[in-house]
């Protein structure tokens, strides 16, 4: 039981650091969008659409790399 608790805590801590990194990247990307006048005028919709497309493409890319490694 103790081993399971330690594994779960390690998983939660790893997820927490992942969330912190994601929030930092979110802030950095939003800051960059605000400096681009052609994007800043489009509002949060352009940001959401572009980030979603990037997330899908990167997820597919990581999946392909993972398959090659296996």
PDB file of N, CA, C and O in Angstrom:
ATOM      1  N   UNK A   1       0.823  -1.194   0.000  1.00  0.00           N
ATOM      2  CA  UNK A   1       0.000   0.000   0.000  1.00  0.00           C
ATOM      3  C   UNK A   1       0.868   1.261   0.000  1.00  0.00           C
ATOM      4  O   UNK A   1       0.550   2.227  -0.694  1.00  0.00           O
ATOM      5  N   UNK A   2       1.958   1.262   0.768  1.00  0.00           N
ATOM      6  CA  UNK A   2       2.827   2.436   0.850  1.00  0.00           C
ATOM      7  C   UNK A   2       3.424   2.759  -0.519  1.00  0.00           C
ATOM      8  O   UNK A   2       3.545   3.929  -0.883  1.00  0.00           O
ATOM      9  N   UNK A   3       3.799   1.726  -1.279  1.00  0.00           N
ATOM     10  CA  UNK A   3       4.368   1.931  -2.607  1.00  0.00           C
ATOM     11  C   UNK A   3       3.352   2.602  -3.533  1.00  0.00           C
ATOM     12  O   UNK A   3       3.713   3.482  -4.315  1.00  0.00           O
ATOM     13  N   UNK A   4       2.092   2.193  -3.450  1.00  0.00           N
ATOM     14  CA  UNK A   4       1.040   2.778  -4.282  1.00  0.00           C
ATOM     15  C   UNK A   4       0.837   4.257  -3.952  1.00  0.00           C
ATOM     16  O   UNK A   4       0.635   5.079  -4.846  1.00  0.00           O
ATOM     17  N   UNK A   5       0.892   4.584  -2.668  1.00  0.00           N
ATOM     18  CA  UNK A   5       0.722   5.976  -2.241  1.00  0.00           C
ATOM     19  C   UNK A   5       1.858   6.830  -2.785  1.00  0.00           C
ATOM     20  O   UNK A   5       1.624   7.923  -3.300  1.00  0.00           O
ATOM     21  N   UNK A   6       3.070   6.343  -2.675  1.00  0.00           N
ATOM     22  CA  UNK A   6       4.231   7.080  -3.177  1.00  0.00           C
ATOM     23  C   UNK A   6       4.128   7.262  -4.687  1.00  0.00           C
ATOM     24  O   UNK A   6       4.424   8.339  -5.203  1.00  0.00           O
ATOM     25  N   UNK A   7       3.707   6.213  -5.403  1.00  0.00           N
ATOM     26  CA  UNK A   7       3.550   6.317  -6.858  1.00  0.00           C
ATOM     27  C   UNK A   7       2.487   7.345  -7.232  1.00  0.00           C
ATOM     28  O   UNK A   7       2.675   8.125  -8.165  1.00  0.00           O
ATOM     29  N   UNK A   8       1.375   7.345  -6.508  1.00  0.00           N
ATOM     30  CA  UNK A   8       0.298   8.315  -6.791  1.00  0.00           C
ATOM     31  C   UNK A   8       0.761   9.741  -6.501  1.00  0.00           C
ATOM     32  O   UNK A   8       0.475  10.661  -7.267  1.00  0.00           O
ATOM     33  N   UNK A   9       1.471   9.915  -5.401  1.00  0.00           N
ATOM     34  CA  UNK A   9       1.978  11.255  -5.068  1.00  0.00           C
ATOM     35  C   UNK A   9       2.964  11.719  -6.127  1.00  0.00           C
ATOM     36  O   UNK A   9       2.937  12.881  -6.532  1.00  0.00           O
ATOM     37  N   UNK A  10       3.831  10.828  -6.577  1.00  0.00           N
ATOM     38  CA  UNK A  10       4.782  11.182  -7.634  1.00  0.00           C
ATOM     39  C   UNK A  10       4.042  11.573  -8.916  1.00  0.00           C
ATOM     40  O   UNK A  10       4.423  12.526  -9.595  1.00  0.00           O
ATOM     41  N   UNK A  11       2.987  10.833  -9.238  1.00  0.00           N
ATOM     42  CA  UNK A  11       2.194  11.151 -10.427  1.00  0.00           C
ATOM     43  C   UNK A  11       1.529  12.517 -10.290  1.00  0.00           C
ATOM     44  O   UNK A  11       1.526  13.305 -11.236  1.00  0.00           O
ATOM     45  N   UNK A  12       0.966  12.799  -9.119  1.00  0.00           N
ATOM     46  CA  UNK A  12       0.307  14.089  -8.893  1.00  0.00           C
ATOM     47  C   UNK A  12       1.297  15.247  -8.938  1.00  0.00           C
ATOM     48  O   UNK A  12       0.990  16.303  -9.492  1.00  0.00           O
ATOM     49  N   UNK A  13       2.482  15.059  -8.362  1.00  0.00           N
ATOM     50  CA  UNK A  13       3.498  16.118  -8.390  1.00  0.00           C
ATOM     51  C   UNK A  13       3.951  16.371  -9.824  1.00  0.00           C
ATOM     52  O   UNK A  13       4.129  17.519 -10.231  1.00  0.00           O
ATOM     53  N   UNK A  14       4.135  15.296 -10.588  1.00  0.00           N
ATOM     54  CA  UNK A  14       4.520  15.445 -11.989  1.00  0.00           C
ATOM     55  C   UNK A  14       3.442  16.187 -12.765  1.00  0.00           C
ATOM     56  O   UNK A  14       3.748  17.066 -13.572  1.00  0.00           O
ATOM     57  N   UNK A  15       2.183  15.839 -12.526  1.00  0.00           N
ATOM     58  CA  UNK A  15       1.072  16.523 -13.196  1.00  0.00           C
ATOM     59  C   UNK A  15       1.024  17.997 -12.793  1.00  0.00           C
ATOM     60  O   UNK A  15       0.741  18.862 -13.621  1.00  0.00           O
ATOM     61  N   UNK A  16       1.301  18.276 -11.524  1.00  0.00           N
ATOM     62  CA  UNK A  16       1.291  19.669 -11.055  1.00  0.00           C
ATOM     63  C   UNK A  16       2.377  20.487 -11.751  1.00  0.00           C
ATOM     64  O   UNK A  16       2.134  21.624 -12.156  1.00  0.00           O
ATOM     65  N   UNK A  17       3.572  19.914 -11.890  1.00  0.00           N
ATOM     66  CA  UNK A  17       4.631  20.626 -12.596  1.00  0.00           C
ATOM     67  C   UNK A  17       4.270  20.808 -14.073  1.00  0.00           C
ATOM     68  O   UNK A  17       4.593  21.834 -14.673  1.00  0.00           O
ATOM     69  N   UNK A  18       3.608  19.820 -14.648  1.00  0.00           N
ATOM     70  CA  UNK A  18       3.144  19.948 -16.030  1.00  0.00           C
ATOM     71  C   UNK A  18       2.148  21.087 -16.176  1.00  0.00           C
ATOM     72  O   UNK A  18       2.190  21.836 -17.152  1.00  0.00           O
ATOM     73  N   UNK A  19       1.254  21.215 -15.205  1.00  0.00           N
ATOM     74  CA  UNK A  19       0.276  22.303 -15.225  1.00  0.00           C
ATOM     75  C   UNK A  19       0.965  23.657 -15.093  1.00  0.00           C
ATOM     76  O   UNK A  19       0.613  24.601 -15.800  1.00  0.00           O
ATOM     77  N   UNK A  20       1.935  23.760 -14.204  1.00  0.00           N
ATOM     78  CA  UNK A  20       2.670  25.019 -14.029  1.00  0.00           C
ATOM     79  C   UNK A  20       3.386  25.392 -15.329  1.00  0.00           C
ATOM     80  O   UNK A  20       3.374  26.553 -15.739  1.00  0.00           O
ATOM     81  N   UNK A  21       4.006  24.402 -15.969  1.00  0.00           N
ATOM     82  CA  UNK A  21       4.694  24.667 -17.243  1.00  0.00           C
ATOM     83  C   UNK A  21       3.694  25.100 -18.307  1.00  0.00           C
ATOM     84  O   UNK A  21       3.966  26.022 -19.075  1.00  0.00           O
ATOM     85  N   UNK A  22       2.541  24.442 -18.356  1.00  0.00           N
ATOM     86  CA  UNK A  22       1.517  24.813 -19.336  1.00  0.00           C
ATOM     87  C   UNK A  22       1.022  26.234 -19.110  1.00  0.00           C
ATOM     88  O   UNK A  22       0.824  26.983 -20.066  1.00  0.00           O
ATOM     89  N   UNK A  23       0.822  26.604 -17.865  1.00  0.00           N
ATOM     90  CA  UNK A  23       0.377  27.970 -17.558  1.00  0.00           C
ATOM     91  C   UNK A  23       1.442  28.997 -17.925  1.00  0.00           C
ATOM     92  O   UNK A  23       1.122  30.085 -18.404  1.00  0.00           O
ATOM     93  N   UNK A  24       2.709  28.653 -17.701  1.00  0.00           N
ATOM     94  CA  UNK A  24       3.793  29.571 -18.070  1.00  0.00           C
ATOM     95  C   UNK A  24       3.833  29.759 -19.582  1.00  0.00           C
ATOM     96  O   UNK A  24       3.970  30.880 -20.074  1.00  0.00           O
ATOM     97  N   UNK A  25       3.712  28.644 -20.322  1.00  0.00           N
ATOM     98  CA  UNK A  25       3.695  28.745 -21.785  1.00  0.00           C
ATOM     99  C   UNK A  25       2.474  29.528 -22.251  1.00  0.00           C
ATOM    100  O   UNK A  25       2.564  30.314 -23.194  1.00  0.00           O
ATOM    101  N   UNK A  26       1.340  29.321 -21.600  1.00  0.00           N
ATOM    102  CA  UNK A  26       0.122  30.044 -21.962  1.00  0.00           C
ATOM    103  C   UNK A  26       0.344  31.548 -21.828  1.00  0.00           C
ATOM    104  O   UNK A  26      -0.017  32.321 -22.715  1.00  0.00           O
ATOM    105  N   UNK A  27       0.936  31.946 -20.722  1.00  0.00           N
ATOM    106  CA  UNK A  27       1.198  33.376 -20.506  1.00  0.00           C
ATOM    107  C   UNK A  27       2.190  33.922 -21.527  1.00  0.00           C
ATOM    108  O   UNK A  27       2.019  35.030 -22.036  1.00  0.00           O
ATOM    109  N   UNK A  28       3.222  33.144 -21.824  1.00  0.00           N
ATOM    110  CA  UNK A  28       4.222  33.580 -22.801  1.00  0.00           C
ATOM    111  C   UNK A  28       3.606  33.732 -24.190  1.00  0.00           C
ATOM    112  O   UNK A  28       3.870  34.711 -24.889  1.00  0.00           O
ATOM    113  N   UNK A  29       2.806  32.786 -24.574  1.00  0.00           N
ATOM    114  CA  UNK A  29       2.183  32.837 -25.906  1.00  0.00           C
ATOM    115  C   UNK A  29       1.183  33.983 -25.975  1.00  0.00           C
ATOM    116  O   UNK A  29       1.115  34.691 -26.979  1.00  0.00           O
ATOM    117  N   UNK A  30       0.403  34.167 -24.905  1.00  0.00           N
ATOM    118  CA  UNK A  30      -0.534  35.294 -24.900  1.00  0.00           C
ATOM    119  C   UNK A  30       0.202  36.623 -24.992  1.00  0.00           C
ATOM    120  O   UNK A  30      -0.243  37.535 -25.689  1.00  0.00           O
ATOM    121  N   UNK A  31       1.314  36.734 -24.299  1.00  0.00           N
ATOM    122  CA  UNK A  31       2.112  37.960 -24.382  1.00  0.00           C
ATOM    123  C   UNK A  31       2.613  38.206 -25.791  1.00  0.00           C
ATOM    124  O   UNK A  31       2.604  39.341 -26.270  1.00  0.00           O
ATOM    125  N   UNK A  32       3.053  37.140 -26.461  1.00  0.00           N
ATOM    126  CA  UNK A  32       3.520  37.276 -27.837  1.00  0.00           C
ATOM    127  C   UNK A  32       2.379  37.701 -28.756  1.00  0.00           C
ATOM    128  O   UNK A  32       2.564  38.551 -29.626  1.00  0.00           O
ATOM    129  N   UNK A  33       1.189  37.106 -28.563  1.00  0.00           N
ATOM    130  CA  UNK A  33       0.039  37.469 -29.387  1.00  0.00           C
ATOM    131  C   UNK A  33      -0.304  38.945 -29.240  1.00  0.00           C
ATOM    132  O   UNK A  33      -0.693  39.598 -30.208  1.00  0.00           O
ATOM    133  N   UNK A  34      -0.159  39.467 -28.026  1.00  0.00           N
ATOM    134  CA  UNK A  34      -0.488  40.880 -27.787  1.00  0.00           C
ATOM    135  C   UNK A  34       0.476  41.820 -28.502  1.00  0.00           C
ATOM    136  O   UNK A  34       0.123  42.961 -28.799  1.00  0.00           O
ATOM    137  N   UNK A  35       1.699  41.347 -28.783  1.00  0.00           N
ATOM    138  CA  UNK A  35       2.664  42.195 -29.482  1.00  0.00           C
ATOM    139  C   UNK A  35       2.460  42.176 -30.993  1.00  0.00           C
ATOM    140  O   UNK A  35       2.989  43.035 -31.697  1.00  0.00           O
ATOM    141  N   UNK A  36       1.713  41.224 -31.490  1.00  0.00           N
ATOM    142  CA  UNK A  36       1.448  41.111 -32.927  1.00  0.00           C
ATOM    143  C   UNK A  36       0.134  41.834 -33.228  1.00  0.00           C
ATOM    144  O   UNK A  36      -0.945  41.329 -32.917  1.00  0.00           O
ATOM    145  N   UNK A  37       0.234  43.003 -33.827  1.00  0.00           N
ATOM    146  CA  UNK A  37      -0.966  43.831 -34.016  1.00  0.00           C
ATOM    147  C   UNK A  37      -2.042  43.128 -34.838  1.00  0.00           C
ATOM    148  O   UNK A  37      -3.232  43.295 -34.572  1.00  0.00           O
ATOM    149  N   UNK A  38      -1.635  42.347 -35.828  1.00  0.00           N
ATOM    150  CA  UNK A  38      -2.641  41.672 -36.662  1.00  0.00           C
ATOM    151  C   UNK A  38      -3.354  40.568 -35.895  1.00  0.00           C
ATOM    152  O   UNK A  38      -4.479  40.211 -36.245  1.00  0.00           O
ATOM    153  N   UNK A  39      -2.726  40.019 -34.857  1.00  0.00           N
ATOM    154  CA  UNK A  39      -3.384  39.009 -34.025  1.00  0.00           C
ATOM    155  C   UNK A  39      -4.125  39.643 -32.857  1.00  0.00           C
ATOM    156  O   UNK A  39      -5.196  39.174 -32.471  1.00  0.00           O
ATOM    157  N   UNK A  40      -3.566  40.697 -32.297  1.00  0.00           N
ATOM    158  CA  UNK A  40      -4.180  41.344 -31.135  1.00  0.00           C
ATOM    159  C   UNK A  40      -5.567  41.864 -31.469  1.00  0.00           C
ATOM    160  O   UNK A  40      -6.462  41.845 -30.624  1.00  0.00           O
ATOM    161  N   UNK A  41      -5.749  42.327 -32.697  1.00  0.00           N
ATOM    162  CA  UNK A  41      -7.051  42.861 -33.087  1.00  0.00           C
ATOM    163  C   UNK A  41      -8.091  41.764 -33.290  1.00  0.00           C
ATOM    164  O   UNK A  41      -9.288  42.046 -33.324  1.00  0.00           O
ATOM    165  N   UNK A  42      -7.644  40.512 -33.427  1.00  0.00           N
ATOM    166  CA  UNK A  42      -8.584  39.401 -33.626  1.00  0.00           C
ATOM    167  C   UNK A  42      -9.167  38.894 -32.321  1.00  0.00           C
ATOM    168  O   UNK A  42     -10.140  38.140 -32.328  1.00  0.00           O
ATOM    169  N   UNK A  43      -8.597  39.291 -31.222  1.00  0.00           N
ATOM    170  CA  UNK A  43      -9.121  38.903 -29.926  1.00  0.00           C
ATOM    171  C   UNK A  43      -8.742  37.489 -29.527  1.00  0.00           C
ATOM    172  O   UNK A  43      -7.892  36.855 -30.153  1.00  0.00           O
ATOM    173  N   UNK A  44      -9.390  37.004 -28.469  1.00  0.00           N
ATOM    174  CA  UNK A  44      -9.043  35.684 -27.935  1.00  0.00           C
ATOM    175  C   UNK A  44      -9.405  34.530 -28.870  1.00  0.00           C
ATOM    176  O   UNK A  44      -8.885  33.426 -28.710  1.00  0.00           O
ATOM    177  N   UNK A  45     -10.278  34.765 -29.832  1.00  0.00           N
ATOM    178  CA  UNK A  45     -10.668  33.686 -30.753  1.00  0.00           C
ATOM    179  C   UNK A  45      -9.490  33.214 -31.581  1.00  0.00           C
ATOM    180  O   UNK A  45      -9.285  32.011 -31.744  1.00  0.00           O
ATOM    181  N   UNK A  46      -8.719  34.144 -32.103  1.00  0.00           N
ATOM    182  CA  UNK A  46      -7.553  33.770 -32.908  1.00  0.00           C
ATOM    183  C   UNK A  46      -6.563  32.997 -32.055  1.00  0.00           C
ATOM    184  O   UNK A  46      -6.007  31.994 -32.504  1.00  0.00           O
ATOM    185  N   UNK A  47      -6.338  33.447 -30.839  1.00  0.00           N
ATOM    186  CA  UNK A  47      -5.425  32.762 -29.923  1.00  0.00           C
ATOM    187  C   UNK A  47      -5.906  31.332 -29.669  1.00  0.00           C
ATOM    188  O   UNK A  47      -5.126  30.386 -29.777  1.00  0.00           O
ATOM    189  N   UNK A  48      -7.174  31.175 -29.334  1.00  0.00           N
ATOM    190  CA  UNK A  48      -7.720  29.853 -29.021  1.00  0.00           C
ATOM    191  C   UNK A  48      -7.643  28.910 -30.214  1.00  0.00           C
ATOM    192  O   UNK A  48      -7.293  27.739 -30.060  1.00  0.00           O
ATOM    193  N   UNK A  49      -7.962  29.407 -31.388  1.00  0.00           N
ATOM    194  CA  UNK A  49      -7.935  28.559 -32.591  1.00  0.00           C
ATOM    195  C   UNK A  49      -6.505  28.140 -32.926  1.00  0.00           C
ATOM    196  O   UNK A  49      -6.251  26.966 -33.193  1.00  0.00           O
ATOM    197  N   UNK A  50      -5.586  29.076 -32.914  1.00  0.00           N
ATOM    198  CA  UNK A  50      -4.199  28.762 -33.269  1.00  0.00           C
ATOM    199  C   UNK A  50      -3.579  27.813 -32.252  1.00  0.00           C
ATOM    200  O   UNK A  50      -2.892  26.867 -32.637  1.00  0.00           O
ATOM    201  N   UNK A  51      -3.806  28.046 -30.971  1.00  0.00           N
ATOM    202  CA  UNK A  51      -3.243  27.169 -29.941  1.00  0.00           C
ATOM    203  C   UNK A  51      -3.854  25.771 -30.035  1.00  0.00           C
ATOM    204  O   UNK A  51      -3.150  24.781 -29.830  1.00  0.00           O
ATOM    205  N   UNK A  52      -5.139  25.672 -30.340  1.00  0.00           N
ATOM    206  CA  UNK A  52      -5.779  24.368 -30.493  1.00  0.00           C
ATOM    207  C   UNK A  52      -5.183  23.606 -31.669  1.00  0.00           C
ATOM    208  O   UNK A  52      -4.894  22.415 -31.557  1.00  0.00           O
ATOM    209  N   UNK A  53      -5.001  24.282 -32.783  1.00  0.00           N
ATOM    210  CA  UNK A  53      -4.400  23.634 -33.960  1.00  0.00           C
ATOM    211  C   UNK A  53      -2.987  23.161 -33.631  1.00  0.00           C
ATOM    212  O   UNK A  53      -2.610  22.040 -33.972  1.00  0.00           O
ATOM    213  N   UNK A  54      -2.207  24.015 -32.970  1.00  0.00           N
ATOM    214  CA  UNK A  54      -0.853  23.626 -32.579  1.00  0.00           C
ATOM    215  C   UNK A  54      -0.870  22.423 -31.630  1.00  0.00           C
ATOM    216  O   UNK A  54      -0.059  21.508 -31.772  1.00  0.00           O
ATOM    217  N   UNK A  55      -1.783  22.427 -30.674  1.00  0.00           N
ATOM    218  CA  UNK A  55      -1.865  21.323 -29.717  1.00  0.00           C
ATOM    219  C   UNK A  55      -2.192  20.008 -30.420  1.00  0.00           C
ATOM    220  O   UNK A  55      -1.612  18.970 -30.099  1.00  0.00           O
ATOM    221  N   UNK A  56      -3.110  20.049 -31.369  1.00  0.00           N
ATOM    222  CA  UNK A  56      -3.470  18.834 -32.112  1.00  0.00           C
ATOM    223  C   UNK A  56      -2.285  18.342 -32.932  1.00  0.00           C
ATOM    224  O   UNK A  56      -1.965  17.153 -32.909  1.00  0.00           O
ATOM    225  N   UNK A  57      -1.634  19.243 -33.656  1.00  0.00           N
ATOM    226  CA  UNK A  57      -0.492  18.849 -34.485  1.00  0.00           C
ATOM    227  C   UNK A  57       0.660  18.291 -33.646  1.00  0.00           C
ATOM    228  O   UNK A  57       1.271  17.288 -34.017  1.00  0.00           O
ATOM    229  N   UNK A  58       0.950  18.930 -32.534  1.00  0.00           N
ATOM    230  CA  UNK A  58       2.033  18.460 -31.676  1.00  0.00           C
ATOM    231  C   UNK A  58       1.681  17.118 -31.043  1.00  0.00           C
ATOM    232  O   UNK A  58       2.547  16.255 -30.905  1.00  0.00           O
ATOM    233  N   UNK A  59       0.421  16.933 -30.658  1.00  0.00           N
ATOM    234  CA  UNK A  59      -0.009  15.658 -30.093  1.00  0.00           C
ATOM    235  C   UNK A  59       0.131  14.535 -31.111  1.00  0.00           C
ATOM    236  O   UNK A  59       0.582  13.443 -30.769  1.00  0.00           O
ATOM    237  N   UNK A  60      -0.249  14.790 -32.352  1.00  0.00           N
ATOM    238  CA  UNK A  60      -0.095  13.791 -33.411  1.00  0.00           C
ATOM    239  C   UNK A  60       1.377  13.484 -33.628  1.00  0.00           C
ATOM    240  O   UNK A  60       1.755  12.320 -33.759  1.00  0.00           O
ATOM    241  N   UNK A  61       2.209  14.514 -33.666  1.00  0.00           N
ATOM    242  CA  UNK A  61       3.651  14.344 -33.865  1.00  0.00           C
ATOM    243  C   UNK A  61       4.267  13.508 -32.747  1.00  0.00           C
ATOM    244  O   UNK A  61       5.060  12.605 -33.013  1.00  0.00           O
ATOM    245  N   UNK A  62       3.906  13.803 -31.496  1.00  0.00           N
ATOM    246  CA  UNK A  62       4.427  13.047 -30.362  1.00  0.00           C
ATOM    247  C   UNK A  62       3.954  11.598 -30.424  1.00  0.00           C
ATOM    248  O   UNK A  62       4.710  10.684 -30.094  1.00  0.00           O
ATOM    249  N   UNK A  63       2.713  11.385 -30.844  1.00  0.00           N
ATOM    250  CA  UNK A  63       2.205  10.028 -30.987  1.00  0.00           C
ATOM    251  C   UNK A  63       2.992   9.227 -32.008  1.00  0.00           C
ATOM    252  O   UNK A  63       3.291   8.053 -31.787  1.00  0.00           O
ATOM    253  N   UNK A  64       3.331   9.863 -33.132  1.00  0.00           N
ATOM    254  CA  UNK A  64       4.119   9.177 -34.154  1.00  0.00           C
ATOM    255  C   UNK A  64       5.529   8.842 -33.644  1.00  0.00           C
ATOM    256  O   UNK A  64       6.045   7.756 -33.907  1.00  0.00           O
ATOM    257  N   UNK A  65       6.130   9.757 -32.932  1.00  0.00           N
ATOM    258  CA  UNK A  65       7.454   9.503 -32.361  1.00  0.00           C
ATOM    259  C   UNK A  65       7.372   8.342 -31.358  1.00  0.00           C
ATOM    260  O   UNK A  65       8.244   7.473 -31.331  1.00  0.00           O
ATOM    261  N   UNK A  66       6.333   8.339 -30.551  1.00  0.00           N
ATOM    262  CA  UNK A  66       6.156   7.281 -29.563  1.00  0.00           C
ATOM    263  C   UNK A  66       6.001   5.921 -30.231  1.00  0.00           C
ATOM    264  O   UNK A  66       6.540   4.925 -29.750  1.00  0.00           O
ATOM    265  N   UNK A  67       5.262   5.878 -31.343  1.00  0.00           N
ATOM    266  CA  UNK A  67       5.086   4.617 -32.077  1.00  0.00           C
ATOM    267  C   UNK A  67       6.414   4.118 -32.650  1.00  0.00           C
ATOM    268  O   UNK A  67       6.686   2.918 -32.629  1.00  0.00           O
ATOM    269  N   UNK A  68       7.234   5.028 -33.159  1.00  0.00           N
ATOM    270  CA  UNK A  68       8.534   4.647 -33.704  1.00  0.00           C
ATOM    271  C   UNK A  68       9.449   4.079 -32.630  1.00  0.00           C
ATOM    272  O   UNK A  68      10.197   3.134 -32.882  1.00  0.00           O
ATOM    273  N   UNK A  69       9.392   4.642 -31.455  1.00  0.00           N
ATOM    274  CA  UNK A  69      10.238   4.180 -30.348  1.00  0.00           C
ATOM    275  C   UNK A  69       9.835   2.768 -29.919  1.00  0.00           C
ATOM    276  O   UNK A  69      10.686   1.945 -29.583  1.00  0.00           O
ATOM    277  N   UNK A  70       8.549   2.505 -29.934  1.00  0.00           N
ATOM    278  CA  UNK A  70       8.069   1.176 -29.530  1.00  0.00           C
ATOM    279  C   UNK A  70       8.483   0.171 -30.565  1.00  0.00           C
ATOM    280  O   UNK A  70       8.184  -1.015 -30.428  1.00  0.00           O
TER     281      UNK A  70
END
